[in-house]
Amino acid sequence: MFSYEESQKFNGFPIPKHAELMNSRKGFASYSGLAVSETKKDGLPLIYSLHSKAGGWKKTFQEGALTTYEKGNHRIDVIAETNYLSIGVNEELNSKFFY
């Protein structure tokens, strides 16, 4: 039920295996059918947060439903609302390393 896989699209950030993909484009994806909620501490189930932390991702920012994670020179923005999750590459941090 709570299984995750590292996503190449999101620089190894974990993605729930059983989530229903709603929308996907370069650097962004949204999912439904998950036990996420904006009323939780960071919106994500504890096991998901632990899996991302074990993968080296650090929570660096949170405001409302938005939580930002960083690992090395990569930054991922996660928005968790009731039964909805969006994950996107934060280009602001990622692009500054390519100049």
Biopython code that builds the backbone (N, CA, C, O; Angstrom):
import numpy as np
from Bio.PDB.StructureBuilder import StructureBuilder

atoms = [
    (1, "MET", "N", (0.816, -1.198, 0.000)),
    (1, "MET", "CA", (0.000, 0.000, 0.000)),
    (1, "MET", "C", (0.857, 1.260, 0.000)),
    (1, "MET", "O", (0.594, 2.178, -0.776)),
    (2, "PHE", "N", (1.883, 1.323, 0.857)),
    (2, "PHE", "CA", (2.751, 2.491, 0.916)),
    (2, "PHE", "C", (4.096, 2.161, 0.294)),
    (2, "PHE", "O", (5.106, 2.096, 0.995)),
    (3, "SER", "N", (4.118, 1.950, -1.017)),
    (3, "SER", "CA", (5.384, 1.681, -1.674)),
    (3, "SER", "C", (5.712, 2.838, -2.610)),
    (3, "SER", "O", (4.829, 3.449, -3.213)),
    (4, "TYR", "N", (6.983, 3.113, -2.708)),
    (4, "TYR", "CA", (7.444, 4.266, -3.467)),
    (4, "TYR", "C", (8.578, 3.845, -4.386)),
    (4, "TYR", "O", (9.251, 2.843, -4.146)),
    (5, "GLU", "N", (8.782, 4.626, -5.444)),
    (5, "GLU", "CA", (9.901, 4.401, -6.331)),
    (5, "GLU", "C", (10.577, 5.733, -6.604)),
    (5, "GLU", "O", (9.922, 6.773, -6.669)),
    (6, "GLU", "N", (11.889, 5.694, -6.762)),
    (6, "GLU", "CA", (12.617, 6.915, -7.075)),
    (6, "GLU", "C", (12.320, 7.300, -8.520)),
    (6, "GLU", "O", (12.357, 6.458, -9.418)),
    (7, "SER", "N", (12.031, 8.552, -8.731)),
    (7, "SER", "CA", (11.655, 9.038, -10.047)),
    (7, "SER", "C", (12.830, 9.719, -10.733)),
    (7, "SER", "O", (13.436, 10.632, -10.172)),
    (8, "GLN", "N", (13.154, 9.279, -11.943)),
    (8, "GLN", "CA", (14.195, 9.948, -12.726)),
    (8, "GLN", "C", (13.747, 11.361, -13.097)),
    (8, "GLN", "O", (14.557, 12.287, -13.149)),
    (9, "LYS", "N", (12.466, 11.511, -13.351)),
    (9, "LYS", "CA", (11.908, 12.814, -13.724)),
    (9, "LYS", "C", (12.138, 13.848, -12.630)),
    (9, "LYS", "O", (12.320, 15.033, -12.906)),
    (10, "PHE", "N", (12.127, 13.372, -11.363)),
    (10, "PHE", "CA", (12.271, 14.273, -10.227)),
    (10, "PHE", "C", (13.568, 14.023, -9.468)),
    (10, "PHE", "O", (13.602, 14.118, -8.241)),
    (11, "ASN", "N", (14.620, 13.709, -10.188)),
    (11, "ASN", "CA", (15.969, 13.588, -9.625)),
    (11, "ASN", "C", (16.047, 12.615, -8.451)),
    (11, "ASN", "O", (16.796, 12.838, -7.501)),
    (12, "GLY", "N", (15.269, 11.535, -8.523)),
    (12, "GLY", "CA", (15.293, 10.524, -7.478)),
    (12, "GLY", "C", (14.310, 10.739, -6.350)),
    (12, "GLY", "O", (14.269, 9.935, -5.419)),
    (13, "PHE", "N", (13.511, 11.804, -6.400)),
    (13, "PHE", "CA", (12.507, 12.025, -5.361)),
    (13, "PHE", "C", (11.480, 10.904, -5.433)),
    (13, "PHE", "O", (11.075, 10.522, -6.531)),
    (14, "PRO", "N", (11.044, 10.362, -4.286)),
    (14, "PRO", "CA", (10.122, 9.227, -4.310)),
    (14, "PRO", "C", (8.713, 9.594, -4.784)),
    (14, "PRO", "O", (8.176, 10.655, -4.467)),
    (15, "ILE", "N", (8.144, 8.670, -5.553)),
    (15, "ILE", "CA", (6.790, 8.809, -6.071)),
    (15, "ILE", "C", (5.981, 7.601, -5.609)),
    (15, "ILE", "O", (6.466, 6.474, -5.708)),
    (16, "PRO", "N", (4.766, 7.800, -5.108)),
    (16, "PRO", "CA", (3.945, 6.656, -4.708)),
    (16, "PRO", "C", (3.643, 5.761, -5.916)),
    (16, "PRO", "O", (3.163, 6.245, -6.941)),
    (17, "LYS", "N", (3.924, 4.460, -5.797)),
    (17, "LYS", "CA", (3.725, 3.531, -6.910)),
    (17, "LYS", "C", (2.264, 3.389, -7.299)),
    (17, "LYS", "O", (1.967, 3.193, -8.478)),
    (18, "HIS", "N", (1.349, 3.482, -6.358)),
    (18, "HIS", "CA", (-0.055, 3.201, -6.638)),
    (18, "HIS", "C", (-0.901, 4.462, -6.831)),
    (18, "HIS", "O", (-2.130, 4.403, -6.799)),
    (19, "ALA", "N", (-0.244, 5.582, -7.029)),
    (19, "ALA", "CA", (-0.983, 6.818, -7.263)),
    (19, "ALA", "C", (-1.511, 6.844, -8.691)),
    (19, "ALA", "O", (-0.902, 6.280, -9.601)),
    (20, "GLU", "N", (-2.631, 7.494, -8.872)),
    (20, "GLU", "CA", (-3.199, 7.645, -10.206)),
    (20, "GLU", "C", (-2.681, 8.952, -10.816)),
    (20, "GLU", "O", (-2.952, 10.038, -10.303)),
    (21, "LEU", "N", (-1.940, 8.834, -11.907)),
    (21, "LEU", "CA", (-1.392, 10.008, -12.580)),
    (21, "LEU", "C", (-2.525, 10.785, -13.242)),
    (21, "LEU", "O", (-3.278, 10.239, -14.048)),
    (22, "MET", "N", (-2.639, 12.065, -12.892)),
    (22, "MET", "CA", (-3.692, 12.913, -13.457)),
    (22, "MET", "C", (-3.157, 13.771, -14.596)),
    (22, "MET", "O", (-3.822, 13.958, -15.615)),
    (23, "ASN", "N", (-1.943, 14.288, -14.409)),
    (23, "ASN", "CA", (-1.375, 15.225, -15.372)),
    (23, "ASN", "C", (0.139, 15.105, -15.304)),
    (23, "ASN", "O", (0.707, 14.930, -14.225)),
    (24, "SER", "N", (0.786, 15.197, -16.445)),
    (24, "SER", "CA", (2.238, 15.135, -16.462)),
    (24, "SER", "C", (2.774, 15.972, -17.613)),
    (24, "SER", "O", (2.246, 15.944, -18.725)),
    (25, "ARG", "N", (3.813, 16.703, -17.325)),
    (25, "ARG", "CA", (4.550, 17.454, -18.346)),
    (25, "ARG", "C", (5.975, 17.585, -17.842)),
    (25, "ARG", "O", (6.284, 17.131, -16.740)),
    (26, "LYS", "N", (6.824, 18.181, -18.606)),
    (26, "LYS", "CA", (8.230, 18.290, -18.215)),
    (26, "LYS", "C", (8.352, 18.942, -16.839)),
    (26, "LYS", "O", (7.896, 20.066, -16.631)),
    (27, "GLY", "N", (8.967, 18.228, -15.913)),
    (27, "GLY", "CA", (9.231, 18.780, -14.592)),
    (27, "GLY", "C", (8.048, 18.877, -13.661)),
    (27, "GLY", "O", (8.151, 19.507, -12.608)),
    (28, "PHE", "N", (6.913, 18.267, -14.017)),
    (28, "PHE", "CA", (5.716, 18.365, -13.181)),
    (28, "PHE", "C", (4.851, 17.128, -13.359)),
    (28, "PHE", "O", (4.776, 16.564, -14.450)),
    (29, "ALA", "N", (4.201, 16.711, -12.283)),
    (29, "ALA", "CA", (3.188, 15.655, -12.341)),
    (29, "ALA", "C", (2.223, 15.849, -11.192)),
    (29, "ALA", "O", (2.601, 16.320, -10.120)),
    (30, "SER", "N", (0.964, 15.480, -11.424)),
    (30, "SER", "CA", (-0.027, 15.513, -10.356)),
    (30, "SER", "C", (-0.686, 14.146, -10.267)),
    (30, "SER", "O", (-0.858, 13.445, -11.264)),
    (31, "TYR", "N", (-1.052, 13.788, -9.029)),
    (31, "TYR", "CA", (-1.577, 12.464, -8.738)),
    (31, "TYR", "C", (-2.812, 12.577, -7.862)),
    (31, "TYR", "O", (-2.978, 13.545, -7.120)),
    (32, "SER", "N", (-3.683, 11.568, -7.958)),
    (32, "SER", "CA", (-4.842, 11.483, -7.071)),
    (32, "SER", "C", (-4.881, 10.097, -6.456)),
    (32, "SER", "O", (-4.077, 9.226, -6.788)),
    (33, "GLY", "N", (-5.840, 9.911, -5.546)),
    (33, "GLY", "CA", (-6.006, 8.612, -4.915)),
    (33, "GLY", "C", (-4.981, 8.313, -3.839)),
    (33, "GLY", "O", (-4.625, 7.154, -3.625)),
    (34, "LEU", "N", (-4.507, 9.340, -3.165)),
    (34, "LEU", "CA", (-3.487, 9.180, -2.137)),
    (34, "LEU", "C", (-4.010, 9.630, -0.784)),
    (34, "LEU", "O", (-4.928, 10.445, -0.700)),
    (35, "ALA", "N", (-3.421, 9.096, 0.262)),
    (35, "ALA", "CA", (-3.790, 9.487, 1.627)),
    (35, "ALA", "C", (-2.971, 10.707, 2.039)),
    (35, "ALA", "O", (-2.208, 10.652, 3.004)),
    (36, "VAL", "N", (-3.129, 11.797, 1.313)),
    (36, "VAL", "CA", (-2.448, 13.047, 1.645)),
    (36, "VAL", "C", (-3.506, 14.073, 2.016)),
    (36, "VAL", "O", (-4.670, 13.948, 1.635)),
    (37, "SER", "N", (-3.091, 15.088, 2.762)),
    (37, "SER", "CA", (-4.026, 16.115, 3.192)),
    (37, "SER", "C", (-3.261, 17.348, 3.628)),
    (37, "SER", "O", (-2.206, 17.248, 4.253)),
    (38, "GLU", "N", (-3.800, 18.510, 3.295)),
    (38, "GLU", "CA", (-3.161, 19.754, 3.731)),
    (38, "GLU", "C", (-3.279, 19.962, 5.229)),
    (38, "GLU", "O", (-2.614, 20.839, 5.779)),
    (39, "THR", "N", (-4.104, 19.182, 5.899)),
    (39, "THR", "CA", (-4.253, 19.334, 7.342)),
    (39, "THR", "C", (-3.175, 18.577, 8.130)),
    (39, "THR", "O", (-3.030, 18.804, 9.331)),
    (40, "LYS", "N", (-2.420, 17.687, 7.483)),
    (40, "LYS", "CA", (-1.318, 16.994, 8.155)),
    (40, "LYS", "C", (-0.149, 17.941, 8.300)),
    (40, "LYS", "O", (-0.128, 19.001, 7.673)),
    (41, "LYS", "N", (0.828, 17.576, 9.118)),
    (41, "LYS", "CA", (1.966, 18.455, 9.400)),
    (41, "LYS", "C", (2.623, 18.962, 8.125)),
    (41, "LYS", "O", (2.782, 20.171, 7.958)),
    (42, "ASP", "N", (3.006, 18.071, 7.226)),
    (42, "ASP", "CA", (3.567, 18.524, 5.956)),
    (42, "ASP", "C", (2.774, 17.965, 4.782)),
    (42, "ASP", "O", (3.252, 17.965, 3.648)),
    (43, "GLY", "N", (1.551, 17.484, 5.058)),
    (43, "GLY", "CA", (0.676, 17.008, 4.008)),
    (43, "GLY", "C", (0.895, 15.574, 3.593)),
    (43, "GLY", "O", (0.008, 14.962, 2.998)),
    (44, "LEU", "N", (2.053, 15.025, 3.894)),
    (44, "LEU", "CA", (2.395, 13.685, 3.444)),
    (44, "LEU", "C", (2.266, 12.668, 4.572)),
    (44, "LEU", "O", (2.477, 13.001, 5.738)),
    (45, "PRO", "N", (1.918, 11.425, 4.226)),
    (45, "PRO", "CA", (1.920, 10.382, 5.257)),
    (45, "PRO", "C", (3.320, 10.247, 5.865)),
    (45, "PRO", "O", (4.317, 10.474, 5.179)),
    (46, "LEU", "N", (3.396, 9.885, 7.123)),
    (46, "LEU", "CA", (4.680, 9.760, 7.817)),
    (46, "LEU", "C", (5.647, 8.847, 7.065)),
    (46, "LEU", "O", (6.828, 9.173, 6.941)),
    (47, "ILE", "N", (5.168, 7.721, 6.566)),
    (47, "ILE", "CA", (6.047, 6.781, 5.872)),
    (47, "ILE", "C", (6.642, 7.409, 4.609)),
    (47, "ILE", "O", (7.787, 7.126, 4.256)),
    (48, "TYR", "N", (5.867, 8.261, 3.928)),
    (48, "TYR", "CA", (6.361, 8.961, 2.733)),
    (48, "TYR", "C", (7.470, 9.938, 3.137)),
    (48, "TYR", "O", (8.521, 9.995, 2.498)),
    (49, "SER", "N", (7.226, 10.696, 4.189)),
    (49, "SER", "CA", (8.239, 11.643, 4.673)),
    (49, "SER", "C", (9.520, 10.926, 5.081)),
    (49, "SER", "O", (10.621, 11.396, 4.794)),
    (50, "LEU", "N", (9.372, 9.782, 5.756)),
    (50, "LEU", "CA", (10.548, 9.009, 6.161)),
    (50, "LEU", "C", (11.294, 8.452, 4.957)),
    (50, "LEU", "O", (12.524, 8.402, 4.956)),
    (51, "HIS", "N", (10.557, 8.033, 3.931)),
    (51, "HIS", "CA", (11.187, 7.491, 2.720)),
    (51, "HIS", "C", (11.982, 8.580, 1.995)),
    (51, "HIS", "O", (13.093, 8.329, 1.528)),
    (52, "SER", "N", (11.425, 9.771, 1.902)),
    (52, "SER", "CA", (12.149, 10.863, 1.241)),
    (52, "SER", "C", (13.386, 11.257, 2.045)),
    (52, "SER", "O", (14.440, 11.533, 1.473)),
    (53, "LYS", "N", (13.257, 11.283, 3.367)),
    (53, "LYS", "CA", (14.398, 11.612, 4.228)),
    (53, "LYS", "C", (15.496, 10.551, 4.102)),
    (53, "LYS", "O", (16.679, 10.887, 4.043)),
    (54, "ALA", "N", (15.107, 9.274, 4.061)),
    (54, "ALA", "CA", (16.088, 8.196, 3.902)),
    (54, "ALA", "C", (16.804, 8.283, 2.557)),
    (54, "ALA", "O", (17.941, 7.830, 2.421)),
    (55, "GLY", "N", (16.134, 8.865, 1.566)),
    (55, "GLY", "CA", (16.737, 9.045, 0.250)),
    (55, "GLY", "C", (17.617, 10.274, 0.158)),
    (55, "GLY", "O", (18.137, 10.585, -0.913)),
    (56, "GLY", "N", (17.792, 10.988, 1.280)),
    (56, "GLY", "CA", (18.678, 12.146, 1.289)),
    (56, "GLY", "C", (17.996, 13.481, 1.073)),
    (56, "GLY", "O", (18.677, 14.504, 1.001)),
    (57, "TRP", "N", (16.681, 13.511, 0.969)),
    (57, "TRP", "CA", (15.953, 14.759, 0.754)),
    (57, "TRP", "C", (15.690, 15.447, 2.090)),
    (57, "TRP", "O", (15.259, 14.816, 3.054)),
    (58, "LYS", "N", (15.957, 16.754, 2.131)),
    (58, "LYS", "CA", (15.724, 17.552, 3.338)),
    (58, "LYS", "C", (14.609, 18.545, 3.083)),
    (58, "LYS", "O", (14.583, 19.212, 2.048)),
    (59, "LYS", "N", (13.678, 18.643, 4.037)),
    (59, "LYS", "CA", (12.628, 19.644, 3.946)),
    (59, "LYS", "C", (13.254, 20.995, 4.263)),
    (59, "LYS", "O", (13.836, 21.174, 5.334)),
    (60, "THR", "N", (13.139, 21.955, 3.333)),
    (60, "THR", "CA", (13.776, 23.253, 3.522)),
    (60, "THR", "C", (12.798, 24.415, 3.615)),
    (60, "THR", "O", (13.175, 25.514, 4.021)),
    (61, "PHE", "N", (11.541, 24.179, 3.239)),
    (61, "PHE", "CA", (10.567, 25.269, 3.269)),
    (61, "PHE", "C", (9.172, 24.671, 3.332)),
    (61, "PHE", "O", (8.904, 23.624, 2.742)),
    (62, "GLN", "N", (8.284, 25.351, 4.057)),
    (62, "GLN", "CA", (6.887, 24.939, 4.073)),
    (62, "GLN", "C", (6.004, 26.148, 4.285)),
    (62, "GLN", "O", (6.253, 26.973, 5.163)),
    (63, "GLU", "N", (4.966, 26.242, 3.467)),
    (63, "GLU", "CA", (3.966, 27.289, 3.627)),
    (63, "GLU", "C", (2.645, 26.735, 3.117)),
    (63, "GLU", "O", (2.502, 26.446, 1.929)),
    (64, "GLY", "N", (1.699, 26.592, 4.002)),
    (64, "GLY", "CA", (0.413, 26.019, 3.623)),
    (64, "GLY", "C", (0.596, 24.599, 3.110)),
    (64, "GLY", "O", (1.237, 23.772, 3.759)),
    (65, "ALA", "N", (0.033, 24.324, 1.949)),
    (65, "ALA", "CA", (0.092, 22.986, 1.366)),
    (65, "ALA", "C", (1.409, 22.718, 0.635)),
    (65, "ALA", "O", (1.658, 21.589, 0.213)),
    (66, "LEU", "N", (2.257, 23.741, 0.479)),
    (66, "LEU", "CA", (3.528, 23.612, -0.253)),
    (66, "LEU", "C", (4.673, 23.251, 0.689)),
    (66, "LEU", "O", (4.878, 23.896, 1.718)),
    (67, "THR", "N", (5.407, 22.214, 0.319)),
    (67, "THR", "CA", (6.630, 21.841, 1.029)),
    (67, "THR", "C", (7.733, 21.702, -0.006)),
    (67, "THR", "O", (7.530, 21.089, -1.054)),
    (68, "THR", "N", (8.898, 22.268, 0.283)),
    (68, "THR", "CA", (10.031, 22.181, -0.620)),
    (68, "THR", "C", (11.094, 21.287, -0.008)),
    (68, "THR", "O", (11.411, 21.383, 1.177)),
    (69, "TYR", "N", (11.639, 20.409, -0.852)),
    (69, "TYR", "CA", (12.698, 19.480, -0.446)),
    (69, "TYR", "C", (13.926, 19.735, -1.304)),
    (69, "TYR", "O", (13.814, 20.069, -2.484)),
    (70, "GLU", "N", (15.108, 19.572, -0.698)),
    (70, "GLU", "CA", (16.359, 19.732, -1.437)),
    (70, "GLU", "C", (17.273, 18.545, -1.202)),
    (70, "GLU", "O", (17.288, 17.940, -0.130)),
    (71, "LYS", "N", (18.035, 18.234, -2.243)),
    (71, "LYS", "CA", (19.067, 17.207, -2.174)),
    (71, "LYS", "C", (20.146, 17.620, -3.164)),
    (71, "LYS", "O", (19.909, 17.695, -4.370)),
    (72, "GLY", "N", (21.329, 17.886, -2.636)),
    (72, "GLY", "CA", (22.401, 18.358, -3.527)),
    (72, "GLY", "C", (21.988, 19.647, -4.200)),
    (72, "GLY", "O", (21.590, 20.605, -3.537)),
    (73, "ASN", "N", (22.084, 19.671, -5.524)),
    (73, "ASN", "CA", (21.702, 20.882, -6.254)),
    (73, "ASN", "C", (20.309, 20.762, -6.875)),
    (73, "ASN", "O", (20.017, 21.412, -7.878)),
    (74, "HIS", "N", (19.448, 19.928, -6.274)),
    (74, "HIS", "CA", (18.092, 19.747, -6.772)),
    (74, "HIS", "C", (17.083, 20.192, -5.720)),
    (74, "HIS", "O", (17.268, 19.980, -4.521)),
    (75, "ARG", "N", (16.018, 20.811, -6.202)),
    (75, "ARG", "CA", (14.939, 21.264, -5.329)),
    (75, "ARG", "C", (13.617, 20.801, -5.933)),
    (75, "ARG", "O", (13.370, 20.978, -7.126)),
    (76, "ILE", "N", (12.776, 20.210, -5.095)),
    (76, "ILE", "CA", (11.473, 19.708, -5.516)),
    (76, "ILE", "C", (10.393, 20.381, -4.675)),
    (76, "ILE", "O", (10.507, 20.459, -3.451)),
    (77, "ASP", "N", (9.349, 20.866, -5.335)),
    (77, "ASP", "CA", (8.193, 21.440, -4.651)),
    (77, "ASP", "C", (7.077, 20.408, -4.651)),
    (77, "ASP", "O", (6.749, 19.839, -5.692)),
    (78, "VAL", "N", (6.495, 20.168, -3.480)),
    (78, "VAL", "CA", (5.403, 19.211, -3.324)),
    (78, "VAL", "C", (4.204, 19.951, -2.745)),
    (78, "VAL", "O", (4.315, 20.626, -1.722)),
    (79, "ILE", "N", (3.062, 19.819, -3.407)),
    (79, "ILE", "CA", (1.822, 20.373, -2.896)),
    (79, "ILE", "C", (0.918, 19.204, -2.556)),
    (79, "ILE", "O", (0.574, 18.398, -3.420)),
    (80, "ALA", "N", (0.535, 19.120, -1.286)),
    (80, "ALA", "CA", (-0.325, 18.033, -0.811)),
    (80, "ALA", "C", (-1.638, 18.617, -0.330)),
    (80, "ALA", "O", (-1.680, 19.354, 0.656)),
    (81, "GLU", "N", (-2.701, 18.286, -1.027)),
    (81, "GLU", "CA", (-4.043, 18.660, -0.619)),
    (81, "GLU", "C", (-4.836, 17.369, -0.483)),
    (81, "GLU", "O", (-4.351, 16.308, -0.877)),
    (82, "THR", "N", (-6.024, 17.433, 0.057)),
    (82, "THR", "CA", (-6.800, 16.221, 0.295)),
    (82, "THR", "C", (-6.934, 15.388, -0.977)),
    (82, "THR", "O", (-7.531, 15.821, -1.962)),
    (83, "ASN", "N", (-6.362, 14.176, -0.934)),
    (83, "ASN", "CA", (-6.385, 13.212, -2.040)),
    (83, "ASN", "C", (-5.733, 13.718, -3.330)),
    (83, "ASN", "O", (-6.019, 13.195, -4.407)),
    (84, "TYR", "N", (-4.870, 14.717, -3.237)),
    (84, "TYR", "CA", (-4.201, 15.286, -4.410)),
    (84, "TYR", "C", (-2.757, 15.593, -4.054)),
    (84, "TYR", "O", (-2.470, 16.130, -2.984)),
    (85, "LEU", "N", (-1.855, 15.250, -4.959)),
    (85, "LEU", "CA", (-0.432, 15.511, -4.753)),
    (85, "LEU", "C", (0.157, 16.011, -6.061)),
    (85, "LEU", "O", (-0.040, 15.391, -7.106)),
    (86, "SER", "N", (0.871, 17.116, -6.016)),
    (86, "SER", "CA", (1.601, 17.569, -7.199)),
    (86, "SER", "C", (3.074, 17.680, -6.828)),
    (86, "SER", "O", (3.429, 18.097, -5.726)),
    (87, "ILE", "N", (3.910, 17.298, -7.767)),
    (87, "ILE", "CA", (5.352, 17.325, -7.575)),
    (87, "ILE", "C", (5.948, 18.049, -8.766)),
    (87, "ILE", "O", (5.630, 17.747, -9.916)),
    (88, "GLY", "N", (6.812, 19.004, -8.479)),
    (88, "GLY", "CA", (7.425, 19.764, -9.557)),
    (88, "GLY", "C", (8.864, 20.095, -9.250)),
    (88, "GLY", "O", (9.238, 20.310, -8.097)),
    (89, "VAL", "N", (9.669, 20.133, -10.296)),
    (89, "VAL", "CA", (11.057, 20.550, -10.174)),
    (89, "VAL", "C", (11.066, 22.058, -10.012)),
    (89, "VAL", "O", (10.463, 22.772, -10.813)),
    (90, "ASN", "N", (11.738, 22.546, -8.994)),
    (90, "ASN", "CA", (11.858, 23.976, -8.767)),
    (90, "ASN", "C", (13.031, 24.461, -9.605)),
    (90, "ASN", "O", (14.189, 24.275, -9.231)),
    (91, "GLU", "N", (12.729, 25.078, -10.729)),
    (91, "GLU", "CA", (13.760, 25.493, -11.689)),
    (91, "GLU", "C", (14.641, 26.615, -11.164)),
    (91, "GLU", "O", (15.766, 26.783, -11.635)),
    (92, "GLU", "N", (14.156, 27.382, -10.205)),
    (92, "GLU", "CA", (14.932, 28.504, -9.673)),
    (92, "GLU", "C", (16.280, 28.036, -9.139)),
    (92, "GLU", "O", (17.316, 28.600, -9.494)),
    (93, "LEU", "N", (16.278, 27.016, -8.294)),
    (93, "LEU", "CA", (17.530, 26.491, -7.745)),
    (93, "LEU", "C", (18.286, 25.692, -8.786)),
    (93, "LEU", "O", (19.497, 25.855, -8.936)),
    (94, "ASN", "N", (17.578, 24.823, -9.511)),
    (94, "ASN", "CA", (18.233, 23.926, -10.437)),
    (94, "ASN", "C", (18.949, 24.672, -11.560)),
    (94, "ASN", "O", (20.023, 24.248, -11.986)),
    (95, "SER", "N", (18.378, 25.769, -12.046)),
    (95, "SER", "CA", (18.978, 26.472, -13.182)),
    (95, "SER", "C", (20.230, 27.242, -12.792)),
    (95, "SER", "O", (21.100, 27.437, -13.640)),
    (96, "LYS", "N", (20.359, 27.684, -11.553)),
    (96, "LYS", "CA", (21.528, 28.490, -11.192)),
    (96, "LYS", "C", (22.822, 27.681, -11.211)),
    (96, "LYS", "O", (23.907, 28.261, -11.232)),
    (97, "PHE", "N", (22.726, 26.368, -11.203)),
    (97, "PHE", "CA", (23.918, 25.537, -11.223)),
    (97, "PHE", "C", (24.420, 25.274, -12.641)),
    (97, "PHE", "O", (25.450, 24.624, -12.819)),
    (98, "PHE", "N", (23.711, 25.768, -13.642)),
    (98, "PHE", "CA", (24.105, 25.492, -15.019)),
    (98, "PHE", "C", (24.663, 26.713, -15.734)),
    (98, "PHE", "O", (24.875, 26.665, -16.946)),
    (99, "TYR", "N", (24.906, 27.800, -15.021)),
    (99, "TYR", "CA", (25.460, 29.000, -15.645)),
    (99, "TYR", "C", (26.960, 29.034, -15.528)),
    (99, "TYR", "O", (27.595, 29.977, -16.001)),
]
sb = StructureBuilder()
sb.init_structure("model")
sb.init_model(0)
sb.init_chain("A")
sb.init_seg("    ")
for serial, (resi, resn, name, xyz) in enumerate(atoms, 1):
    if name == "N":
        sb.init_residue(resn, " ", resi, " ")
    sb.init_atom(name, np.array(xyz, "f"), 0.0, 1.0, " ", f" {name:<3s}", serial, name[0])
structure = sb.get_structure()
